[in-house]
Amino acid sequence: MTQFKSTKIFDGFSTAFRQHRATHSHCQFVHGYALKFKVWFEGELDHMNYVCDFGCFKRNGIKEELANQFDHTTVVAADDPHLEIFRKMDKVGLVQLRVMDHVGCERYAEWVYNLINDKMLEETNGRVRVLKVESFEGGTNNSAIYYPNVDTHQPREITGIPNGNTMSDTDDDVKQNNNPKTFI
C-alpha cells in the first residue's frame, strides 16, 4: 500500500486567552495571538490524485468550525477561577467566549487534530487521516505539535532513506538506527 502525505495551513485566527495557572509569568494575563495551524494528512490518492481535496474544508464545515472557535474569540479554561467574569463579558457583548477544558498552543493543536481527523476519516471512508497538527502563536517563535499515540501506528518498510536511518510518519526527524531495515 502506497501512502502519500500533504499539508495544509489554516491561519488568520485572532484569539485571546490566558493561562490562569501560569502565576509565575505574564501568560496569566489575557493576551492574544494570530493563531495558525499546520495539518499533515496521509492517505491513498483519490481519483483526482489528491491525498486530500483541500476544497472540502469549506464544504464539510471545518473552516467554519475553526473560525467559530478561534477567530476574534476569547478562550478560557473551564476551571479558570474568573470564568464567571468572562461569561458576563460575553453576555454583554464584550467578548465572544469559548470555554475549553484546557487552553494553550498544545491543547489547541489537539483540538484541531480531533476536529479535522474525525471529519476526514468520515468523509473519505478512512482513506485519509491526520498525522499531526502544529499550532503556531503568530509573531513569535513558538509552536506546539500534537500527534496521537504512535503505539497504535503500524510501521511499514520503506526504501530511500540512506544509512539505515528510520523516519516515523509522525515525526519529520530522521533517527539513527543500527537495524538494516528502514521503517515508516
Disulfide bonds with the S-S distance in Angstrom:
none
